[in-house]
Amino acid sequence: MSTIEERVKKIVAEQLGVKE
């Protein structure tokens, strides 16, 4: 598994949370 992908997913989740 790629660690970058996990990091990106975490950033996306944070962005979605902030946008909501």
N, C-alpha and C positions, 0 to 999 in steps of 0.2 A: 504493500500500500504506500501511496505517496504522502509524505507529511505536508507537502505544499497544498495538496487538495483539501486535507483536513483543515488547514489554516484558512484557506479561502472560504470553506463552508462556514467556519466560525465567523469570519468577517461578514459574510452575506447575512447570517442569522442576526448579527448585531445591527447591520444596516436595516434589515426588515423591522427589527424591534424599534429602532429609532424612528423609522418612517411611520410606523403605526401610530 
